[in-house]
Amino acid sequence: MNFFKKTIYIFTLITLFNCEDVIDLKVPTSDPKLVIEASLNWFNDTTGNEQEIRLSLTAPFFDDQVPPANNANIMVSDTNNNTFIFTEEGNTGVYKTSEFIPVIDQEYTLNIDYQTETYIGTEILKSVTPIDNIEQNNEGGFGADEIEIKAFYSDPANVENYYFFEFRNNFQTVPTIEVYEDRFTNGNQTFAFYSDEDLVSGHQLTINNFGVSEQFYQFMFLLVQQTGQDAGGPFQTQPATVRGNCVNITNPDNFPLGYFRVSQANTFNYIVQ
């Protein structure tokens, strides 16, 4: 073995040996917080009586499982003195009712008792404008080779409206979300936009449109900014925690994550052409 080959051989052994070193990453930890997923949706062609709320806890970064928050007492009340009790299914952290009564523009209050602390949130059930029609463009994107979808809807005149769109396809588990306001489109027909480089003819697309309050619009707008293309690169300053409309009235410092939303909703199924 000549000197050059011997040098490469020794270097390779050292490299392989060093690859076996274990690097112990120190990830900051904190006490788990309650995560509230309380979206009560009154979809078209339903009575809206069946609703569910999901409670979970934050987990360390490298944990694969999201722990459920069990044995909470949950109720939602309205301004007509109706109270709706949500009951947990087993130990899933999913709480359900079949007695909910949706009424447009009515105020609802969420009350959660969990581990000796009480969390509350208030929202108004907002109406939604149904989707009128879909337009598809097969020459979208920078390379003119992506499919673009426009979901058109007619905004009511002389009323402030806020919209939350959810685009679900049959090849991804995480939906694409968008929020819109009618500041510049009041009383006109406008559209929600969706595009994905993997979208092809034959894919099934479900478009859910929710009427939401201004405070939910602001909350979701900040979340989309932090997680979307405008969030900055990996070396940017980490974004601050975006708080929802639920508060801990027992211990305000132990604030929850998530949001309580009540919406009229419209769903539209579309097959990509």
C-alpha positions as CSV (number, residue, x, y, z in Angstrom):
1,M,0.0,0.0,0.0
2,N,1.6,3.3,-1.1
3,F,1.6,6.4,1.1
4,F,-1.4,8.0,-0.7
5,K,-3.6,5.0,-0.4
6,K,-2.6,4.4,3.3
7,T,-3.4,8.0,4.1
8,I,-6.9,7.7,2.6
9,Y,-7.4,4.4,4.4
10,I,-6.5,5.9,7.8
11,F,-8.7,9.0,7.2
12,T,-11.6,6.8,6.3
13,L,-11.2,4.8,9.5
14,I,-11.1,8.0,11.6
15,T,-14.2,9.3,9.8
16,L,-16.2,6.2,10.4
17,F,-15.1,6.0,14.0
18,N,-16.1,9.6,14.6
19,C,-19.5,9.1,13.1
20,E,-20.3,6.8,16.0
21,D,-20.1,9.7,18.5
22,V,-23.4,10.5,20.1
23,I,-24.4,14.2,20.2
24,D,-26.6,15.1,23.1
25,L,-28.8,18.0,22.0
26,K,-30.0,20.2,24.9
27,V,-33.5,21.2,24.0
28,P,-35.2,23.6,26.4
29,T,-38.3,22.2,28.2
30,S,-41.2,23.8,29.9
31,D,-44.3,22.7,31.8
32,P,-47.0,21.4,29.4
33,K,-49.7,23.8,28.4
34,L,-53.3,23.1,27.5
35,V,-54.1,23.1,23.8
36,I,-57.7,23.9,22.9
37,E,-59.1,22.9,19.5
38,A,-62.6,24.2,19.7
39,S,-64.0,24.9,16.2
40,L,-67.8,24.5,16.2
41,N,-68.9,24.4,12.6
42,W,-72.4,24.5,11.2
43,F,-72.0,23.0,7.8
44,N,-74.5,23.5,5.0
45,D,-77.2,20.8,4.8
46,T,-76.7,19.8,8.5
47,T,-78.5,20.8,11.7
48,G,-75.2,21.6,13.4
49,N,-76.2,19.8,16.6
50,E,-73.2,17.4,16.6
51,Q,-70.0,19.1,17.6
52,E,-66.6,18.2,19.2
53,I,-63.8,19.8,21.1
54,R,-60.3,18.4,21.3
55,L,-58.0,19.0,24.3
56,S,-54.3,18.0,24.3
57,L,-51.1,19.0,26.0
58,T,-47.9,20.4,24.6
59,A,-45.1,17.8,24.5
60,P,-41.2,17.9,24.3
61,F,-39.9,18.6,20.8
62,F,-38.7,15.0,20.1
63,D,-41.8,13.3,21.4
64,D,-43.8,11.4,18.7
65,Q,-47.1,11.4,20.6
66,V,-49.4,14.3,21.5
67,P,-50.8,13.6,25.0
68,P,-54.5,14.1,25.4
69,A,-55.9,16.2,28.2
70,N,-58.3,13.9,30.0
71,N,-61.1,14.3,32.5
72,A,-61.9,17.9,31.8
73,N,-65.4,19.4,32.3
74,I,-66.5,21.3,29.2
75,M,-69.6,23.3,28.5
76,V,-70.7,25.9,26.0
77,S,-73.5,28.3,26.8
78,D,-75.3,30.9,24.7
79,T,-77.2,34.1,25.3
80,N,-80.5,32.3,25.3
81,N,-79.5,30.5,28.5
82,N,-78.9,27.2,26.7
83,T,-76.0,25.1,28.1
84,F,-74.3,22.3,26.0
85,I,-72.3,19.7,27.9
86,F,-69.3,18.1,26.1
87,T,-68.5,14.5,27.2
88,E,-65.1,12.8,26.6
89,E,-65.0,9.7,24.5
90,G,-62.9,7.2,26.5
91,N,-59.4,8.7,27.2
92,T,-59.0,10.3,23.7
93,G,-59.2,14.0,24.8
94,V,-62.1,14.4,22.3
95,Y,-65.2,15.8,23.9
96,K,-68.6,15.6,22.0
97,T,-72.1,16.8,22.2
98,S,-75.2,16.1,20.0
99,E,-77.3,18.9,21.5
100,F,-75.7,22.1,20.1
101,I,-78.0,24.8,18.7
102,P,-76.4,27.1,16.1
103,V,-77.8,30.5,15.7
104,I,-76.3,33.2,13.4
105,D,-74.9,36.2,15.2
106,Q,-75.4,34.6,18.6
107,E,-72.7,34.8,21.3
108,Y,-71.3,31.6,22.8
109,T,-69.1,31.1,25.8
110,L,-66.7,28.2,26.3
111,N,-65.9,27.1,29.8
112,I,-63.3,24.4,30.5
113,D,-62.4,23.1,34.0
114,Y,-59.1,21.2,33.9
115,Q,-56.9,20.2,36.8
116,T,-58.3,22.8,39.2
117,E,-58.0,25.7,36.7
118,T,-60.7,27.3,34.6
119,Y,-60.4,28.5,31.0
120,I,-63.0,30.6,29.1
121,G,-63.4,32.0,25.6
122,T,-66.2,33.9,23.9
123,E,-67.1,34.0,20.2
124,I,-70.0,35.0,17.9
125,L,-71.3,32.6,15.3
126,K,-70.6,34.3,11.9
127,S,-72.5,33.6,8.7
128,V,-70.7,32.6,5.5
129,T,-71.1,33.1,1.8
130,P,-71.3,29.9,-0.2
131,I,-68.9,29.2,-3.1
132,D,-70.4,30.2,-6.5
133,N,-68.1,28.4,-8.9
134,I,-64.6,27.1,-9.5
135,E,-62.1,28.2,-12.2
136,Q,-59.1,26.1,-13.0
137,N,-55.9,27.4,-14.7
138,N,-53.5,24.7,-15.9
139,E,-50.7,27.1,-16.8
140,G,-50.0,28.7,-13.4
141,G,-46.8,29.2,-11.4
142,F,-43.5,30.6,-12.5
143,G,-43.0,27.8,-15.0
144,A,-46.5,28.0,-16.4
145,D,-46.9,24.3,-15.5
146,E,-48.9,24.3,-12.3
147,I,-52.6,23.9,-11.7
148,E,-54.2,26.9,-10.0
149,I,-57.7,26.9,-8.5
150,K,-59.9,29.9,-7.9
151,A,-63.0,29.5,-5.6
152,F,-65.3,32.4,-6.4
153,Y,-67.8,33.7,-3.8
154,S,-70.0,36.8,-3.6
155,D,-69.3,39.1,-0.7
156,P,-72.4,40.8,0.9
157,A,-72.6,44.5,0.6
158,N,-72.3,47.0,3.5
159,V,-71.3,44.3,6.0
160,E,-67.8,43.5,7.3
161,N,-67.0,39.9,6.5
162,Y,-64.0,37.7,7.3
163,Y,-63.4,34.3,5.7
164,F,-61.3,31.3,6.6
165,F,-60.7,28.9,3.7
166,E,-59.4,25.3,4.1
167,F,-58.2,23.4,1.1
168,R,-57.9,19.6,1.5
169,N,-56.7,17.3,-1.2
170,N,-56.5,13.5,-1.2
171,F,-52.7,13.3,-1.3
172,Q,-51.7,15.4,1.7
173,T,-52.7,15.1,5.3
174,V,-52.2,18.8,6.3
175,P,-54.7,21.2,4.7
176,T,-53.7,24.5,3.1
177,I,-55.4,27.5,4.9
178,E,-56.0,31.1,3.8
179,V,-57.9,34.0,5.4
180,Y,-59.5,36.9,3.7
181,E,-61.3,40.1,4.6
182,D,-63.6,42.3,2.4
183,R,-62.0,45.7,2.9
184,F,-61.4,46.1,-0.8
185,T,-63.9,43.6,-2.2
186,N,-67.1,44.6,-0.2
187,G,-70.2,43.7,-2.2
188,N,-68.3,42.2,-5.1
189,Q,-67.6,38.7,-6.3
190,T,-64.0,37.7,-5.4
191,F,-62.1,34.4,-5.0
192,A,-59.9,32.3,-2.7
193,F,-56.7,31.0,-4.4
194,Y,-55.1,27.6,-4.2
195,S,-52.2,26.0,-6.0
196,D,-49.9,23.1,-5.3
197,E,-47.0,21.8,-7.6
198,D,-48.2,18.2,-7.0
199,L,-51.8,18.8,-8.0
200,V,-52.8,16.8,-11.1
201,S,-55.9,15.9,-13.0
202,G,-58.1,13.5,-11.1
203,H,-57.2,14.7,-7.6
204,Q,-60.1,15.3,-5.3
205,L,-60.2,18.7,-3.6
206,T,-62.5,19.7,-0.7
207,I,-62.9,23.4,-0.1
208,N,-64.3,24.5,3.2
209,N,-65.2,28.1,3.7
210,F,-66.0,29.4,7.2
211,G,-67.4,32.7,8.3
212,V,-65.2,34.0,11.1
213,S,-64.9,37.0,13.4
214,E,-62.4,39.8,13.0
215,Q,-60.4,38.6,16.0
216,F,-60.1,35.1,14.6
217,Y,-59.1,36.6,11.3
218,Q,-56.3,38.5,13.0
219,F,-55.2,35.4,15.0
220,M,-55.0,33.2,11.9
221,F,-53.4,35.9,9.8
222,L,-50.5,36.1,12.2
223,L,-50.2,32.3,12.3
224,V,-50.2,32.1,8.5
225,Q,-47.4,34.7,8.4
226,Q,-45.3,32.8,10.9
227,T,-45.7,29.4,9.2
228,G,-45.9,30.4,5.5
229,Q,-43.6,32.0,3.0
230,D,-43.4,35.2,4.9
231,A,-42.0,33.6,8.0
232,G,-38.4,34.2,7.2
233,G,-35.5,31.8,6.9
234,P,-34.1,29.4,9.5
235,F,-31.8,32.1,11.0
236,Q,-34.5,34.6,11.6
237,T,-35.7,35.6,15.1
238,Q,-38.1,33.0,16.4
239,P,-41.7,34.3,16.3
240,A,-43.6,35.1,19.5
241,T,-46.4,32.8,20.7
242,V,-49.7,33.8,19.1
243,R,-52.4,33.7,21.7
244,G,-56.0,32.8,20.9
245,N,-59.2,34.1,22.6
246,C,-59.1,31.6,25.5
247,V,-57.8,32.7,28.9
248,N,-57.0,31.0,32.2
249,I,-59.0,33.0,34.8
250,T,-57.6,30.9,37.6
251,N,-53.9,31.4,36.7
252,P,-53.5,33.9,33.9
253,D,-49.7,33.2,33.6
254,N,-50.6,29.6,32.6
255,F,-52.3,30.6,29.4
256,P,-53.6,28.0,27.0
257,L,-52.9,27.6,23.3
258,G,-55.5,27.4,20.5
259,Y,-58.7,29.1,19.8
260,F,-62.5,28.9,20.3
261,R,-64.3,29.5,17.0
262,V,-68.0,29.3,16.1
263,S,-68.8,29.4,12.3
264,Q,-71.4,28.8,9.7
265,A,-69.5,26.7,7.1
266,N,-69.9,25.8,3.4
267,T,-68.1,22.8,1.8
268,F,-67.5,22.3,-1.9
269,N,-66.1,19.2,-3.5
270,Y,-64.1,19.5,-6.8
271,I,-62.4,17.0,-9.1
272,V,-59.3,18.5,-10.7
273,Q,-59.7,18.5,-14.5
